[in-house]
Amino acid sequence: MSAILVQNLYRYFGQLKAVDGISFEVPHGSVCGFVGANGAGKTTTMRILATLDYPTMGTAEVCGINVVHHPDKVRSLIGWMPDHFGNYDNMTVLEYLDFYARALGFKNEERRNRIQEVMEFTDLGPLADRLSNKLSKGQTQRLGLGRALLHDPQILIMDEPAAGLDPKARVELKHLIRILAEEGKTIFISSHILSELGEMCDSLLFVNGGRIVHHGDADSLKMGSDATGGVYYDIQVVNRPEAVADWAVLNPDVEFIESRKRGGRIRISSADPEKAAEMLRRMVKDGLQIIEFHREERNLEDAFIDILSRIDQGETAIQMPNVKN
């Protein structure tokens, strides 16, 4: 049984297809990144999973429980952290968490202990007496995470938790997410900061126009070829850095991209490892004194744009994930 299972999910708003027949599943104990431009359908999908919206058609399940038929059971299993949430005037951080702990049914010593545990985990202890509507963006996000964790949910659904955070706050949030994942929680997280999602996530879901256009791991995206099948290599040599450019000019299946301090960056037209091995043999045979030869990773932003360009060209294949169970 998957932690999250979505099958042929649609959500229409009049003529607008916010979610257009998407299907995917997220294994227990994994971190899945949900990626897409504004308006791609991310928040609508997450709201349906959080039982805050209804699908037009299709099904969504959390731990095998249908989100429409049994919303109360689903809510006991998930922690929902929206991109924006309300605070209250004249309510401290401690009072804010206490309010929600009471709403969740915690009483007396159990409530105090749970609030203390959450505040320690999110490092909110020093802010206990601070007004909840006077926090920085990073502090507010930690408060939102604390609220979502009060009932110790199995699954966290986080919509753009890193939006607007400074670098230090993003690092802190990323650290907390990895700890939660190591504890066995399933995390479904959306973000525009793709490089950080690649570091945190076991798999990535790319959505565009309400449809899934990619489902796979970050490493496969970084090592994938560009839209025309080409891949890039960094070549470093002894003595004459310009030798790489000179050699590339004489080889029609190689494109010289840019000079670098000790060599250059080239592109070859095939992702076949045998082609790369053949090219390396030719370079050595032609006298290049190579001290480093490695395939370069693409950044995830480039990979996402590349996938969209392939879709525009008529390709529809979706790579399936290779994630832990």
C-alpha positions in Angstrom: 0.0 0.0 0.0 1.3 3.4 -1.0 1.4 6.4 1.3 -0.3 8.5 -1.4 -2.1 7.1 -4.5 -3.7 9.3 -7.1 -5.5 7.8 -10.1 -7.0 9.7 -13.1 -7.6 12.8 -11.0 -9.4 15.8 -12.5 -10.4 19.1 -11.1 -12.3 21.6 -13.2 -13.1 25.2 -12.3 -15.7 26.0 -15.0 -13.8 25.6 -18.3 -10.4 25.6 -16.5 -8.8 22.2 -16.1 -6.6 22.8 -13.0 -5.9 19.1 -12.7 -6.1 17.1 -15.9 -6.1 13.4 -15.3 -3.0 12.9 -13.3 -1.9 9.6 -11.7 1.0 8.9 -9.4 1.9 7.2 -6.1 4.3 8.0 -3.3 5.9 5.1 -1.3 5.9 5.2 2.5 8.9 6.8 4.1 10.0 8.7 1.0 10.3 12.4 0.1 8.6 13.4 -3.1 9.0 16.8 -4.7 6.1 18.3 -6.6 7.4 20.7 -9.3 5.6 23.0 -11.6 5.1 26.6 -12.6 2.4 28.7 -11.0 -1.0 27.5 -12.2 0.3 24.1 -13.1 -2.1 22.3 -10.7 0.2 21.7 -7.7 -1.8 23.5 -5.0 -5.1 22.1 -6.2 -3.8 18.6 -6.1 -2.4 19.1 -2.6 -5.6 20.6 -1.4 -7.5 17.6 -2.6 -5.1 15.3 -0.8 -5.5 17.4 2.4 -9.3 17.0 2.1 -9.8 20.8 1.5 -11.2 20.4 -2.0 -13.1 17.8 -4.0 -12.0 16.2 -7.3 -14.3 16.5 -10.3 -13.4 12.9 -11.3 -10.8 10.3 -10.2 -9.6 9.1 -6.8 -7.0 10.1 -4.3 -6.0 7.9 -1.3 -3.9 8.4 1.7 -2.7 5.1 3.3 -5.4 3.4 1.3 -8.2 5.7 2.6 -10.2 7.6 0.1 -9.9 11.4 0.8 -13.5 12.1 -0.3 -15.3 9.2 1.4 -13.4 9.3 4.7 -11.9 12.8 5.2 -11.8 12.6 9.0 -9.6 9.4 8.9 -7.3 11.0 6.4 -6.9 14.2 8.5 -5.7 12.1 11.4 -2.9 10.8 9.2 -1.7 14.0 7.5 0.0 17.2 8.5 -1.0 20.0 6.1 1.4 23.0 5.7 0.0 25.5 3.2 2.0 28.2 1.5 0.2 30.8 3.6 -1.7 30.4 6.9 -3.3 32.8 9.3 -1.9 34.0 12.6 -3.8 35.8 15.4 -3.3 39.2 16.9 -2.1 39.1 20.5 -1.4 35.4 20.5 2.1 34.2 21.4 3.8 31.2 19.8 3.1 29.1 22.8 -0.5 30.1 22.9 -0.8 29.4 19.2 0.4 25.9 19.5 -1.6 25.3 22.6 -4.8 26.4 20.8 -4.2 23.9 18.0 -3.2 21.1 20.4 -6.5 21.6 22.3 -8.4 21.6 19.0 -6.7 18.3 18.2 -7.9 16.8 21.5 -4.7 16.8 23.6 -5.4 17.4 27.3 -3.4 18.3 30.4 0.1 16.9 30.7 -0.1 15.1 27.4 -0.8 18.4 25.7 2.0 20.2 27.4 4.5 17.4 26.7 3.5 17.3 23.0 3.8 21.1 22.6 7.3 21.0 24.3 8.4 18.2 21.9 7.3 20.1 18.9 8.9 23.4 20.1 12.2 21.7 20.7 12.2 20.0 17.3 11.4 23.3 15.4 13.6 25.4 17.7 10.6 27.6 18.7 11.5 27.4 22.5 13.3 30.8 22.5 10.3 32.3 20.7 7.6 31.0 23.1 6.6 34.4 24.3 6.9 36.2 20.9 3.7 37.3 19.2 2.9 34.8 16.5 2.1 37.5 13.9 5.4 39.3 14.6 7.7 36.6 13.4 10.2 36.6 10.5 9.3 34.5 7.5 11.6 31.7 8.5 10.2 31.7 12.1 6.6 31.7 10.7 7.4 28.6 8.6 8.8 26.8 11.6 5.6 27.7 13.5 3.5 26.3 10.6 5.6 23.1 10.6 5.2 22.8 14.4 1.4 23.1 14.0 1.4 20.4 11.3 3.4 18.1 13.5 1.4 18.4 16.7 -0.6 15.2 16.1 2.5 13.3 14.9 1.1 12.6 11.4 2.4 9.8 9.1 2.4 12.0 6.1 3.4 15.7 5.6 1.9 17.7 2.7 3.9 20.9 2.3 3.0 23.6 -0.2 6.0 25.9 -1.0 7.4 25.8 2.5 10.7 27.4 1.3 9.1 30.3 -0.5 10.5 33.7 0.6 13.0 32.2 3.0 16.6 33.5 3.3 19.4 31.0 2.7 19.9 30.2 6.4 16.2 29.5 6.9 16.1 27.3 3.9 19.0 25.3 5.2 17.3 24.9 8.6 14.0 23.8 6.9 15.8 21.3 4.7 17.6 19.9 7.8 14.2 19.4 9.6 12.7 17.7 6.5 15.5 15.2 6.3 15.2 14.4 10.0 11.5 13.7 9.5 12.2 11.5 6.5 14.8 9.6 8.5 12.1 9.0 11.2 10.0 7.3 8.5 7.5 10.0 7.7 6.3 10.4 4.1 6.8 14.0 2.8 5.1 15.4 -0.3 6.5 18.9 -0.9 6.2 21.5 -3.6 8.8 24.2 -4.3 10.2 26.4 -7.0 13.7 26.0 -5.6 14.5 22.9 -7.7 18.2 22.5 -6.6 17.2 22.1 -3.0 14.4 19.7 -3.9 17.0 17.6 -5.7 19.0 17.4 -2.5 16.1 16.5 -0.3 13.9 14.3 -2.4 13.9 10.6 -3.4 11.7 11.4 -6.4 10.4 14.3 -8.3 7.0 14.8 -10.0 6.9 17.5 -12.7 3.5 18.8 -13.5 2.6 21.1 -16.4 -0.9 22.3 -17.4 -2.5 20.0 -14.9 -0.7 16.9 -16.2 2.3 14.9 -15.0 5.2 15.2 -17.4 7.9 13.5 -15.4 8.2 11.2 -12.4 11.7 10.0 -11.5 14.7 10.6 -9.3 16.9 13.7 -9.4 20.0 11.9 -10.4 18.5 10.6 -13.6 17.5 14.1 -14.5 20.9 15.5 -13.8 22.6 12.8 -15.9 20.0 12.9 -18.7 20.6 14.2 -22.2 19.3 17.5 -23.5 16.3 17.8 -25.9 18.4 16.7 -28.9 20.1 13.8 -27.1 23.4 15.6 -26.5 25.5 15.5 -23.3 28.2 17.7 -22.0 31.7 16.8 -20.8 34.4 18.8 -19.0 37.9 18.2 -20.3 41.0 19.3 -18.5 44.5 18.9 -20.0 48.2 19.6 -19.2 49.9 22.7 -20.6 47.7 24.0 -23.5 44.0 24.5 -22.4 43.2 25.7 -26.0 44.1 22.2 -27.2 40.6 21.0 -26.4 39.0 23.7 -28.6 41.5 23.0 -31.4 40.7 19.3 -31.3 36.9 19.8 -31.2 37.1 22.0 -34.4 38.6 19.0 -36.3 35.9 16.6 -35.1 32.4 17.1 -36.7 30.5 15.1 -34.1 31.9 17.2 -31.2 30.8 20.8 -30.4 33.1 23.1 -28.4 30.9 25.0 -25.9 33.3 27.1 -23.8 36.9 27.5 -22.7 37.9 26.9 -19.1 41.0 27.5 -17.1 42.6 24.1 -17.8 40.7 23.0 -20.8 37.1 23.3 -22.1 33.5 22.1 -22.1 32.3 20.1 -25.0 29.0 18.6 -26.2 28.7 15.2 -28.0 25.6 14.3 -29.8 24.9 11.0 -28.1 24.3 9.9 -24.5 25.7 6.4 -25.3 28.6 5.7 -22.9 30.4 3.8 -25.7 30.4 7.0 -27.7 32.1 8.9 -24.9 34.7 6.1 -24.5 35.4 6.2 -28.2 35.8 10.0 -28.1 38.2 9.8 -25.1 40.3 7.2 -27.0 40.5 9.5 -30.0 41.6 12.5 -27.9 44.4 10.5 -26.2 45.5 9.0 -29.6 45.6 12.6 -31.0 48.0 13.7 -28.3 45.8 15.5 -25.8 47.3 15.1 -22.3 44.1 14.6 -20.4 44.1 14.8 -16.6 40.3 15.0 -16.1 37.4 13.9 -18.1 33.9 13.8 -16.7 30.3 14.1 -17.7 28.6 17.2 -16.4 25.4 17.2 -14.5 22.5 19.4 -15.6 20.8 21.5 -13.0 17.2 20.7 -12.3 15.9 24.0 -13.7 17.5 23.1 -17.1 16.1 19.6 -16.9 12.6 20.9 -16.2 12.7 23.3 -19.1 14.1 20.6 -21.3 11.2 18.3 -20.5 8.7 21.0 -21.3 10.4 21.6 -24.7 10.1 17.9 -25.4 6.4 18.0 -24.6 6.1 21.0 -27.0 7.7 18.8 -29.7 5.1 16.1 -29.2 6.8 13.7 -26.8 4.6 12.3 -24.1 6.7 9.6 -22.3 6.9 9.9 -18.5 9.9 8.4 -16.7 8.8 6.2 -13.8 10.5 6.6 -10.4 13.2 4.5 -8.9 12.7 5.2 -5.2 12.9 3.3 -1.9 9.9 1.3 -0.7 
